[in-house]
Amino acid sequence: MSSSSNAGPALSHLDESGQVRMVDVSGKASTQRSAVAEGRVRMSPEAYRLLSAQENAKGEVLNTARIAGVLASKRCAELIPLCHSLPLSFVGIEFFPDDGASSITVRATCRTDYKTGVEMEAMTACSVAALTIYDMCKAADKGIVLEEIRLRHKSGGKSGEWSND
């Protein structure tokens, strides 16, 4: 793999001629890596009340969303074409309700001891957990908004630690 003479950032999934490629991690050492992604699900006060009271007709919303997020993180390489299949050592999904805003913040944490990071797995877990909340609450509010899904923190690998506070 040759390096470009340009000292600025490069898109790692494009080769020197601009063709799409999977990043070759065969020469990299496995290291401990983690990533945290967050997003918010905002809904009507009535839908939020139903979710909070566990009165939603489809059952226990947040536990279903938690399981969906974990499953999604494990299938990330099947969904995002150039992602590597990773041996995940941990996936955690947390929910932080905000009664005043009728919203739930979803936080997904992923960890691995591997040659490449888990940012995409955390982002996928967060997104699918949020989508599951939407799916289970849409009968009460079709206007639910998924917003601000983003990487909050990553550690490990060549680029080290990064935070988006």
C-alpha atoms as one frame of an Amber mdcrd trajectory, in Angstrom:
protein
   0.000   0.000   0.000   1.632   3.236  -1.068   1.071   6.510   0.713   0.142
   9.747  -0.939   2.461  12.735  -0.899  -0.483  14.869   0.205  -0.102  15.446
   3.963  -3.820  16.207   4.451  -6.582  13.763   5.321  -7.562  11.089   2.805
 -10.587   8.883   2.320  -9.367   5.473   3.440 -11.871   3.542   1.312 -10.554
   4.968  -1.953  -7.281   3.809  -3.504  -4.739   6.050  -5.233  -6.786   6.015
  -8.452 -10.041   6.832  -6.667 -11.470   3.307  -6.820 -13.511   1.942  -3.903
 -11.688  -0.607  -1.772 -11.858  -2.323   1.586  -9.047  -1.107   3.837  -6.332
  -3.759   4.228  -5.791  -4.292   7.966  -3.749  -7.498   7.618  -0.521  -5.794
   8.733  -2.031  -4.041  11.735  -1.748  -5.288  15.299  -4.870  -6.024  17.318
  -5.447  -3.444  20.051  -8.269  -2.648  22.443 -10.717  -0.292  20.775 -13.998
   1.262  21.823 -16.595   3.609  20.413 -19.650   5.387  21.794 -22.435   6.724
  19.570 -25.491   8.713  20.618 -28.714   9.833  19.047 -32.084  11.119  20.138
 -35.649  10.015  19.460 -38.099  12.911  19.844 -41.843  12.281  19.864 -45.184
  13.749  20.857 -45.956  14.007  24.574 -48.720  11.392  24.152 -46.424   8.841
  22.468 -43.771   9.526  25.104 -46.347   8.991  27.859 -47.358   5.653  26.348
 -43.728   4.573  25.987 -42.895   5.679  29.535 -45.916   3.919  31.000 -45.129
   0.710  29.059 -48.629   0.974  27.570 -47.422   0.734  23.989 -49.430  -1.898
  22.121 -46.263  -3.581  20.782 -44.781  -4.358  24.198 -41.712  -3.368  26.109
 -40.207  -0.764  23.797 -36.790  -0.027  25.285 -35.779  -3.628  25.940 -36.789
  -4.516  22.386 -34.743  -1.563  21.091 -31.769  -2.675  23.223 -31.795  -6.172
  21.724 -32.231  -4.754  18.203 -29.214  -2.474  18.697 -27.021  -5.323  19.908
 -28.064  -7.523  16.991 -27.474  -4.701  14.502 -23.933  -4.070  15.760 -23.103
  -7.730  15.120 -24.400  -7.452  11.525 -22.738  -4.170  10.628 -20.451  -5.759
   8.004 -23.541  -7.104   6.225 -25.129  -3.647   6.084 -22.185  -1.330   5.336
 -20.361  -2.712   2.266 -16.737  -1.995   3.215 -16.867  -2.695   6.972 -14.799
  -5.527   8.355 -16.435  -8.305  10.359 -15.302  -7.683  13.937 -15.164  -9.912
  16.993 -17.119  -7.699  19.390 -16.243  -8.168  23.043 -19.027  -5.889  24.321
 -22.105  -4.065  23.073 -24.153  -1.966  25.469 -27.240   0.114  24.751 -28.421
   2.700  27.283 -31.464   4.961  27.257 -31.784   8.381  28.865 -35.356   9.713
  28.967 -36.010  13.456  28.941 -39.553  13.991  30.185 -39.523  17.716  29.406
 -38.537  17.205  25.769 -40.546  13.982  25.248 -37.399  12.344  23.982 -35.085
   9.404  24.616 -31.332   9.638  24.106 -29.890   6.340  22.880 -26.236   5.593
  23.694 -24.463   2.597  22.143 -21.036   1.440  23.314 -19.002  -1.172  21.437
 -15.639  -2.716  22.276 -13.270  -5.079  20.510  -9.694  -6.247  20.582  -9.002
  -6.172  16.881  -7.158  -4.463  14.005  -9.783  -1.837  13.180 -12.192   0.385
  15.097 -15.789  -0.145  16.158 -17.211   3.269  15.269 -19.512   1.876  12.583
 -20.779  -0.849  14.900 -21.632   1.729  17.578 -23.313   4.020  15.035 -25.300
   1.119  13.592 -26.362  -0.082  17.040 -27.523   3.418  17.995 -29.388   3.932
  14.715 -31.205   0.602  14.793 -32.155   0.994  18.467 -33.617   4.425  17.614
 -35.416   3.000  14.562 -36.885   0.261  16.744 -38.282   2.862  19.135 -39.815
   4.605  16.117 -41.304   1.342  14.846 -42.842   0.470  18.179 -44.258   3.960
  18.812 -45.347   5.001  15.302 -48.966   3.998  15.917 -49.118   6.807  18.490
 -47.036   9.337  16.510 -45.983   9.054  12.856 -43.993  12.294  13.221 -41.312
  10.887  15.532 -37.906  12.394  14.732 -34.553  10.609  14.922 -31.869  13.245
  15.329 -28.271  13.977  16.174 -26.980  10.447  15.655 -23.235  10.842  15.917
 -20.007   9.393  17.217 -19.323  10.747  20.706 -16.063   8.995  21.587 -13.568
   6.496  20.209 -10.346   5.080  21.553  -7.635   2.727  20.368  -5.756   2.252
  17.154  -3.395   4.543  15.297  -5.540   7.662  15.735  -5.827   7.140  19.505
  -8.521   8.845  21.536 -11.124  11.224  20.106 -14.163  12.864  21.704 -17.035
  14.969  20.418 -18.391  16.699  23.491
